[in-house]
Amino acid sequence: MVRLYVPAAVTVVLIAAFTALEAKFSDRFNTSAVTAEEFDAQFKGLPKEVGPWVGTDKPVDDKTLQVAGAVNYVSRTYRNTQNGTVVDLWLIVGHSRDIVRHTPDICYPAHGMGQDDPTPLKQPIEIPGEPVATFYTARFRTEVDLTGIAGPKNQRVFWAWNPNTKDEYQWDAPDSARLHYGNNPKLYKMYFSAMMKDHDEPMADNAALAFAKVMLPHINETLFPDKYKATAKENPETTPPDAGASAAVPVAAQPLNEPAAGGEAPVAPPANPAASPTTAIPAGSAPAAPPAEATNPAAAAK
């Protein structure tokens, strides 16, 4: 009889131990330690005009924000006044247990937008004076754009996270975001998305990548002002980043050992979401007439 109880007791102890470990790792019984007010200044300070790009805010319903785990957000469409190009920016902050789960490669297909790439790619973005930013990117198919015009269309999305800690403020696309960011209560996630001219448009020619090169220095300076103040004191001759960063040439993408981390409940952020060609390597081992607006990921975020 004792022999029967011992294995059962060991099993119960192991289950309890692993449950406690998972609860601690996921911070399951705690709400986010940050509030929307803490990020109001940074998010409201994000410039709406950068070079020829002019942004328009888009409202997001509470349910979408709740499912996405967004404590605060910026959902904005930027239009290039010189050529009519449109790019969507989706920036949120919240607990990592929520923020890492809902990625385009999971959410977009769940809402009828087929993914054209077998796995997301990794695309480093190198801008003078900025930490190297690495984004996942993938192509998606949609049958209608926000203007209501039907017909096959292609959209490219770039996404990454930022740990937003004292020592780390670099945009990155880790193999497993859930393991990498652990219990981070104030994790940033950001998307740049834009329609493609055609299915075979080179990543380097996509408007979202061109916009990211211009916008990233301003985003970093707005979200991490203390880092820039410290840099200015150490390097008095350093000038703030400007639209000239758009001329930066993307570096070659690096291969991964695993596919992009997926999520649980399907959710995609609001997305209405050039340079010489750059070839990205799959994760697991980026005008004539103004283009159509990107499909709104807010609709896919529900």
Backbone hydrogen bonds, N-H to C=O, Kabsch-Sander energy under -0.5 kcal/mol:
donor,donor_aa,acceptor,acceptor_aa,energy
4,L,1,M,-0.7
5,Y,1,M,-1.5
6,V,2,V,-2.1
8,A,4,L,-1.1
9,A,5,Y,-2.8
10,V,6,V,-2.6
11,T,7,P,-2.4
12,V,8,A,-2.3
13,V,9,A,-2.3
14,L,10,V,-2.5
15,I,11,T,-2.6
16,A,12,V,-2.5
17,A,13,V,-2.5
18,F,14,L,-2.7
19,T,15,I,-2.4
20,A,16,A,-2.4
21,L,17,A,-2.3
22,E,18,F,-2.5
23,A,19,T,-2.4
24,K,20,A,-2.2
25,F,21,L,-2.7
26,S,22,E,-2.6
27,D,23,A,-0.9
28,R,23,A,-1.6
30,N,27,D,-1.9
38,E,35,T,-0.7
39,F,35,T,-0.5
39,F,36,A,-1.3
40,D,36,A,-0.5
40,D,37,E,-0.9
41,A,37,E,-0.5
43,F,39,F,-2.7
44,K,40,D,-3.0
45,G,41,A,-1.3
46,L,43,F,-1.0
50,V,53,W,-2.3
53,W,50,V,-2.3
54,V,79,R,-2.2
55,G,48,K,-3.4
56,T,77,T,-2.4
58,K,75,S,-2.9
65,L,61,D,-1.8
66,Q,62,D,-2.6
67,V,63,K,-2.6
68,A,64,T,-2.2
69,G,65,L,-0.9
69,G,66,Q,-0.6
70,A,65,L,-2.3
71,V,69,G,-0.6
71,V,93,V,-3.4
72,N,93,V,-1.1
74,V,91,L,-2.5
76,R,89,L,-2.5
77,T,56,T,-2.6
78,Y,76,R,-0.5
78,Y,87,V,-3.4
79,R,54,V,-2.6
80,N,85,T,-3.1
81,T,52,P,-2.9
81,T,79,R,-0.7
84,G,80,N,-2.7
87,V,78,Y,-2.7
88,D,193,S,-2.9
88,D,273,P,-1.4
89,L,76,R,-3.1
90,W,191,Y,-1.9
91,L,74,V,-2.6
92,I,189,K,-2.5
93,V,72,N,-1.6
94,G,187,L,-1.7
96,S,184,N,-3.2
98,D,95,H,-1.6
99,I,95,H,-2.6
100,V,96,S,-2.2
101,R,98,D,-0.7
102,H,98,D,-0.8
103,T,101,R,-1.1
106,I,103,T,-1.9
107,C,103,T,-2.8
108,Y,104,P,-1.9
110,A,106,I,-1.0
111,H,107,C,-0.8
111,H,108,Y,-1.5
112,G,109,P,-1.6
113,M,108,Y,-2.4
114,G,112,G,-0.8
114,G,141,R,-0.5
116,D,114,G,-0.5
116,D,139,R,-2.4
117,D,139,R,-0.7
121,L,137,T,-3.1
122,K,281,I,-1.2
123,Q,135,F,-3.6
125,I,133,A,-4.0
127,I,125,I,-0.6
130,E,127,I,-2.3
133,A,125,I,-2.2
134,T,171,W,-2.0
135,F,123,Q,-2.1
136,Y,159,W,-3.1
137,T,121,L,-1.9
138,A,157,V,-1.6
140,F,155,Q,-3.0
141,R,114,G,-2.9
142,T,153,K,-2.5
145,D,149,I,-1.5
148,G,145,D,-1.9
150,A,148,G,-0.5
151,G,143,E,-2.4
153,K,142,T,-2.6
155,Q,140,F,-2.7
156,R,194,A,-2.8
157,V,138,A,-2.3
158,F,192,F,-3.1
159,W,136,Y,-2.3
160,A,190,M,-1.8
161,W,172,D,-2.6
162,N,188,Y,-2.0
165,T,168,E,-2.5
172,D,161,W,-2.8
180,H,176,S,-2.7
181,Y,177,A,-2.6
182,G,178,R,-1.0
184,N,181,Y,-2.0
187,L,94,G,-2.4
187,L,184,N,-0.5
188,Y,162,N,-2.5
189,K,92,I,-2.1
190,M,160,A,-2.5
191,Y,90,W,-2.5
192,F,158,F,-2.2
193,S,88,D,-1.9
194,A,156,R,-2.1
196,M,154,N,-3.3
201,E,198,D,-1.7
205,D,202,P,-1.6
206,N,203,M,-1.7
209,L,206,N,-0.6
210,A,206,N,-1.6
211,F,207,A,-2.6
212,A,208,A,-2.2
213,K,209,L,-1.7
214,V,210,A,-1.1
215,M,211,F,-2.9
216,L,212,A,-2.7
218,H,215,M,-0.6
219,I,215,M,-2.3
220,N,216,L,-2.9
221,E,217,P,-2.1
222,T,218,H,-1.8
223,L,219,I,-2.7
224,F,220,N,-2.4
227,K,224,F,-0.6
228,Y,224,F,-1.4
229,K,225,P,-2.3
230,A,226,D,-2.3
231,T,227,K,-1.9
232,A,228,Y,-2.2
233,K,229,K,-1.9
234,E,230,A,-1.9
235,N,231,T,-2.5
238,T,235,N,-2.2
245,A,242,D,-2.2
246,S,243,A,-2.1
247,A,244,G,-2.0
248,A,245,A,-2.0
253,A,279,T,-0.8
256,L,282,P,-0.9
257,N,285,S,-0.5
280,A,278,T,-0.6
281,I,122,K,-0.6
283,A,120,P,-3.0
285,S,256,L,-2.5
294,A,272,N,-2.2
299,A,296,N,-1.2
300,A,296,N,-0.7
301,A,297,P,-0.8
301,A,298,A,-0.7
302,K,299,A,-0.9
